[in-house]
């Protein structure tokens, strides 16, 4: 028994590990002291390497080892020798300012990441003649809020220099860098009517073929490499990234409905926030439990009760929620 134990240790110590495999293919598993075959070694976790480019044009880089959006931006910035604060937002599989392809909380394992960086700064004066400006705000998860949608016929729609994709840097010379999208939306809602104010905007840097376009959030066909795997990398505002199965069609549709509610109630769109709310609702048997769950996970939003009820109806009773 002593010799067998020594041979077992020598086999473990002397055989090199290659990709988590400690022996040549076809070699039988060494027996344990009790004569039972040792369990197979754990499956090595695959390296998650993503292709990336600057949206206005650059060589292709490769990034890996990030667990949240801020780390993702830092990795992209390192590849292209720029500051992470230069990155306004990222799109998946297209270099265009396409808000339907905006990087949110999910990245497909075959997605190609395009980083949109700071371009020209511009200032516009706006007079609030109506309560709503017609803006939908989102943010990049790293301190920049930007315009995701402009409502047709709205106040902002009549100002041709304001475009989808523009980052809002300041309101009346008061910087809002570092503010979340819902905070910026609240500031804009609270501005008094009939009193002019100034927006300082930063537009994404554009390639020559994109100059002069006023991009809107219209659906367009995919470009570049499209996600083909069934697994995605889920980025979270808190906690490490996780490798998960793609959302089911039901979960995707529920998240879309919640995102629509966020826009109508709060003037923001946030696919990661919507997906998180769907996750909380899946574990909640009723509206009261959903409200407590949202308060524990997303308490800073202080969602009103009527909004929580709408979310519950949209997720659990979609036909009623759409009426």
C-alpha positions as CSV (number, residue, x, y, z in Angstrom):
1,X,0.0,0.0,0.0
2,X,2.9,2.3,0.7
3,X,4.4,1.8,-2.7
4,X,1.0,2.3,-4.4
5,X,0.5,5.6,-2.6
6,X,4.0,6.8,-3.6
7,X,3.4,5.9,-7.2
8,X,0.2,7.9,-7.1
9,X,2.0,10.9,-5.8
10,X,4.7,10.6,-8.4
11,X,2.1,10.4,-11.2
12,X,0.5,13.6,-9.9
13,X,3.8,15.5,-9.3
14,X,5.7,14.3,-12.4
15,X,3.1,14.6,-15.2
16,X,2.8,18.1,-16.7
17,X,-0.6,19.8,-16.8
18,X,-1.6,21.0,-20.3
19,X,-5.0,22.7,-20.6
20,X,-6.2,21.0,-17.4
21,X,-5.2,17.5,-18.6
22,X,-2.6,15.6,-16.6
23,X,-1.9,12.6,-18.8
24,X,-1.6,11.5,-22.4
25,X,-4.9,10.5,-24.2
26,X,-5.7,6.9,-23.8
27,X,-3.8,6.5,-20.5
28,X,-6.1,4.8,-17.9
29,X,-6.9,6.8,-14.8
30,X,-4.6,6.0,-11.9
31,X,-6.4,4.1,-9.2
32,X,-7.0,5.7,-5.8
33,X,-5.9,4.0,-2.6
34,X,-9.3,2.3,-2.5
35,X,-9.0,1.0,-6.0
36,X,-11.7,3.5,-7.3
37,X,-10.7,5.5,-10.5
38,X,-9.9,9.1,-9.7
39,X,-12.5,11.6,-11.0
40,X,-11.6,13.4,-14.3
41,X,-9.9,16.7,-13.9
42,X,-12.2,19.8,-14.0
43,X,-12.9,21.2,-17.4
44,X,-10.7,24.2,-18.1
45,X,-12.6,27.4,-18.5
46,X,-12.2,28.7,-22.0
47,X,-10.5,32.0,-22.6
48,X,-13.0,34.7,-23.6
49,X,-11.2,36.8,-26.2
50,X,-13.2,39.5,-28.1
51,X,-12.3,41.4,-31.2
52,X,-12.6,45.2,-31.0
53,X,-12.1,48.3,-33.2
54,X,-12.6,52.1,-32.8
55,X,-15.8,52.9,-34.6
56,X,-14.3,55.7,-36.7
57,X,-11.6,53.3,-38.0
58,X,-8.6,51.4,-36.5
59,X,-6.8,48.1,-36.7
60,X,-8.5,45.2,-34.9
61,X,-7.5,44.6,-31.3
62,X,-8.2,41.7,-28.9
63,X,-9.3,42.1,-25.3
64,X,-10.0,39.7,-22.5
65,X,-10.1,39.5,-18.7
66,X,-12.8,42.1,-18.0
67,X,-15.7,41.7,-15.6
68,X,-17.7,44.9,-15.9
69,X,-18.1,47.8,-18.3
70,X,-15.4,50.0,-16.7
71,X,-12.9,47.2,-17.0
72,X,-14.0,46.6,-20.6
73,X,-13.4,50.3,-21.5
74,X,-10.0,50.1,-19.7
75,X,-9.0,47.1,-21.8
76,X,-10.1,48.8,-25.1
77,X,-8.2,52.0,-24.1
78,X,-5.1,50.0,-23.4
79,X,-5.2,48.3,-26.8
80,X,-5.5,51.6,-28.7
81,X,-3.3,53.7,-26.3
82,X,-6.1,56.1,-25.4
83,X,-7.7,57.1,-22.1
84,X,-10.7,55.2,-20.9
85,X,-12.5,58.5,-20.5
86,X,-12.3,59.0,-24.3
87,X,-14.9,56.2,-24.8
88,X,-18.5,57.3,-24.9
89,X,-20.2,54.0,-25.6
90,X,-19.8,50.7,-27.6
91,X,-21.9,49.1,-30.2
92,X,-21.9,45.4,-31.2
93,X,-21.3,44.2,-34.8
94,X,-21.6,47.7,-36.4
95,X,-19.5,50.8,-36.4
96,X,-22.5,53.0,-36.8
97,X,-24.3,55.0,-34.1
98,X,-27.1,52.4,-34.0
99,X,-28.9,52.4,-30.6
100,X,-30.4,49.0,-31.4
101,X,-26.9,47.5,-31.3
102,X,-25.8,49.3,-28.2
103,X,-23.6,47.2,-25.8
104,X,-25.6,46.6,-22.6
105,X,-25.3,43.9,-20.0
106,X,-24.9,41.0,-22.5
107,X,-22.1,40.3,-25.0
108,X,-22.4,37.3,-27.3
109,X,-19.2,35.2,-27.4
110,X,-18.8,36.0,-31.2
111,X,-19.8,39.7,-30.9
112,X,-17.4,42.3,-32.4
113,X,-17.1,45.4,-30.2
114,X,-16.9,48.9,-31.7
115,X,-15.9,51.7,-29.4
116,X,-17.2,55.2,-30.1
117,X,-14.8,57.9,-28.8
118,X,-15.1,61.6,-28.1
119,X,-15.4,63.8,-31.1
120,X,-16.3,67.5,-31.3
121,X,-17.8,69.5,-28.5
122,X,-20.8,71.7,-29.2
123,X,-23.2,73.9,-27.2
124,X,-26.9,74.5,-28.0
125,X,-29.4,76.8,-26.4
126,X,-32.8,75.3,-25.7
127,X,-36.0,77.0,-24.6
128,X,-38.4,74.6,-22.8
129,X,-41.8,75.5,-24.3
130,X,-43.3,72.1,-23.2
131,X,-42.8,69.9,-20.2
132,X,-41.1,67.2,-22.2
133,X,-38.0,67.9,-24.3
134,X,-38.4,64.7,-26.4
135,X,-35.2,63.1,-25.2
136,X,-34.6,59.5,-24.1
137,X,-31.4,59.2,-22.0
138,X,-29.2,56.2,-21.3
139,X,-25.6,55.9,-20.0
140,X,-22.5,53.9,-20.7
141,X,-22.2,52.5,-17.1
142,X,-18.9,54.5,-16.7
143,X,-20.0,58.0,-16.1
144,X,-21.3,59.3,-19.4
145,X,-25.0,59.9,-20.1
146,X,-26.0,60.2,-23.8
147,X,-29.0,60.6,-26.1
148,X,-30.6,57.3,-27.1
149,X,-33.7,58.6,-28.9
150,X,-35.2,61.9,-30.1
151,X,-38.9,62.0,-30.4
152,X,-40.3,63.2,-33.7
153,X,-41.9,66.7,-33.5
154,X,-40.4,67.4,-30.1
155,X,-38.4,70.5,-28.9
156,X,-35.1,68.8,-29.4
157,X,-36.1,67.4,-32.8
158,X,-36.3,70.9,-34.1
159,X,-32.6,71.6,-33.1
160,X,-30.7,70.0,-36.0
161,X,-27.3,70.0,-34.3
162,X,-28.5,67.6,-31.5
163,X,-28.1,64.0,-32.6
164,X,-28.7,60.5,-31.2
165,X,-25.4,59.3,-29.7
166,X,-24.4,62.8,-28.4
167,X,-23.1,62.6,-24.8
168,X,-24.5,65.3,-22.4
169,X,-21.5,66.8,-20.7
170,X,-23.0,69.8,-18.9
171,X,-26.4,71.6,-18.3
172,X,-26.0,75.3,-17.9
173,X,-22.2,74.9,-17.3
174,X,-23.0,72.4,-14.5
175,X,-21.1,69.2,-15.4
176,X,-23.1,66.0,-15.2
177,X,-20.2,63.7,-15.9
178,X,-20.5,60.8,-13.4
179,X,-24.3,61.1,-13.1
180,X,-26.5,58.2,-14.0
181,X,-29.1,58.5,-16.8
182,X,-32.1,58.8,-14.5
183,X,-30.4,61.7,-12.6
184,X,-29.8,63.5,-15.9
185,X,-33.4,62.8,-17.1
186,X,-34.7,64.2,-13.7
187,X,-32.6,67.4,-14.1
188,X,-34.0,68.0,-17.5
189,X,-37.6,67.4,-16.4
190,X,-37.2,69.9,-13.5
191,X,-35.9,72.8,-15.7
192,X,-38.5,75.6,-15.7
193,X,-40.5,76.3,-18.8
194,X,-39.9,79.4,-20.9
195,X,-36.4,79.9,-19.5
196,X,-33.6,79.2,-21.9
197,X,-30.8,76.8,-20.9
198,X,-27.6,75.5,-22.4
199,X,-26.6,71.9,-23.2
200,X,-22.9,71.1,-23.8
201,X,-22.7,68.0,-25.9
202,X,-19.9,65.8,-27.1
203,X,-20.6,63.9,-30.4
204,X,-18.9,60.6,-31.2
205,X,-15.9,60.8,-33.5
206,X,-17.1,60.0,-37.0
207,X,-15.4,58.4,-40.0
208,X,-15.6,60.3,-43.3
209,X,-18.5,58.2,-44.6
210,X,-20.6,59.1,-41.5
211,X,-20.1,62.9,-41.5
212,X,-23.3,64.9,-41.9
213,X,-25.6,62.1,-40.9
214,X,-28.2,62.8,-38.2
215,X,-28.4,59.2,-36.9
216,X,-31.7,58.0,-35.4
217,X,-32.4,54.9,-33.5
218,X,-33.9,53.0,-36.4
219,X,-33.6,49.3,-36.8
220,X,-31.0,48.2,-39.3
221,X,-29.6,44.9,-40.5
222,X,-26.6,43.5,-38.7
223,X,-23.0,44.1,-39.8
224,X,-19.8,42.3,-39.2
225,X,-19.7,39.2,-37.1
226,X,-23.0,38.2,-35.6
227,X,-23.4,36.3,-32.4
228,X,-23.7,32.6,-33.2
229,X,-23.2,30.9,-29.8
230,X,-25.9,30.2,-27.2
231,X,-23.8,31.6,-24.4
232,X,-23.2,35.2,-23.5
233,X,-21.0,37.1,-21.1
234,X,-23.3,38.9,-18.7
235,X,-21.7,42.1,-17.3
236,X,-23.1,43.4,-14.0
237,X,-22.8,46.7,-12.3
238,X,-22.0,44.9,-9.1
239,X,-20.2,41.5,-8.9
240,X,-18.2,39.6,-11.4
241,X,-19.3,38.8,-15.0
242,X,-20.8,35.4,-15.6
243,X,-21.1,33.1,-18.6
244,X,-24.8,32.4,-19.1
245,X,-27.2,30.9,-21.6
246,X,-28.7,33.4,-24.1
247,X,-32.0,34.9,-22.7
248,X,-35.1,33.0,-23.9
249,X,-37.4,34.8,-26.4
250,X,-39.8,35.3,-23.4
251,X,-37.1,37.0,-21.3
252,X,-36.0,39.2,-24.3
253,X,-39.6,40.3,-25.0
254,X,-40.2,41.0,-21.3
255,X,-37.0,43.0,-21.0
256,X,-38.1,45.0,-24.1
257,X,-41.5,45.8,-22.6
258,X,-39.9,46.9,-19.3
259,X,-37.4,49.1,-21.2
260,X,-40.4,50.7,-22.9
261,X,-41.9,51.4,-19.5
262,X,-38.7,52.9,-18.3
263,X,-38.8,55.3,-21.2
264,X,-42.4,56.3,-20.7
265,X,-42.1,56.8,-16.9
266,X,-38.5,58.1,-16.5
267,X,-37.3,59.1,-19.9
268,X,-34.5,56.6,-19.9
269,X,-33.6,53.3,-21.7
270,X,-31.4,50.7,-20.1
271,X,-31.4,47.1,-21.4
272,X,-29.2,45.9,-18.4
273,X,-31.6,47.5,-15.9
274,X,-34.6,46.0,-17.7
275,X,-33.0,42.5,-17.7
276,X,-32.3,42.8,-14.0
277,X,-35.9,43.8,-13.3
278,X,-37.1,40.7,-15.3
279,X,-34.8,38.5,-13.2
280,X,-36.2,39.9,-9.9
281,X,-39.8,39.5,-11.2
282,X,-39.2,35.8,-12.0
283,X,-38.5,35.1,-8.4
284,X,-41.5,37.3,-7.1
285,X,-44.9,35.7,-6.7
286,X,-46.7,39.1,-6.6
287,X,-46.5,42.8,-6.9
288,X,-45.6,43.4,-3.3
289,X,-42.7,40.9,-3.4
290,X,-41.5,42.5,-6.7
291,X,-41.5,45.9,-5.0
292,X,-39.5,44.6,-2.1
293,X,-37.1,42.8,-4.5
294,X,-36.6,45.9,-6.6
295,X,-36.1,48.1,-3.5
296,X,-33.3,45.7,-2.3
297,X,-31.5,45.5,-5.6
298,X,-32.3,48.9,-7.2
299,X,-33.3,51.1,-4.3
300,X,-31.6,54.2,-5.6
301,X,-34.3,54.4,-8.3
302,X,-37.1,54.7,-5.8
303,X,-39.6,53.3,-8.3
304,X,-43.2,54.4,-7.6
305,X,-45.8,51.8,-6.8
306,X,-47.8,52.3,-9.9
307,X,-44.7,51.8,-12.0
308,X,-43.9,48.5,-10.2
309,X,-47.5,47.4,-10.9
310,X,-47.0,48.2,-14.6
311,X,-43.7,46.2,-14.7
312,X,-45.4,43.2,-13.0
313,X,-48.3,43.3,-15.6
314,X,-45.8,43.7,-18.5
315,X,-43.8,40.7,-17.4
316,X,-46.3,38.3,-16.0
317,X,-49.5,39.4,-17.9
318,X,-48.1,40.8,-21.2
319,X,-51.4,41.1,-23.0
320,X,-52.9,43.1,-20.1
321,X,-49.7,45.2,-19.9
322,X,-49.9,46.1,-23.6
323,X,-53.5,47.2,-23.6
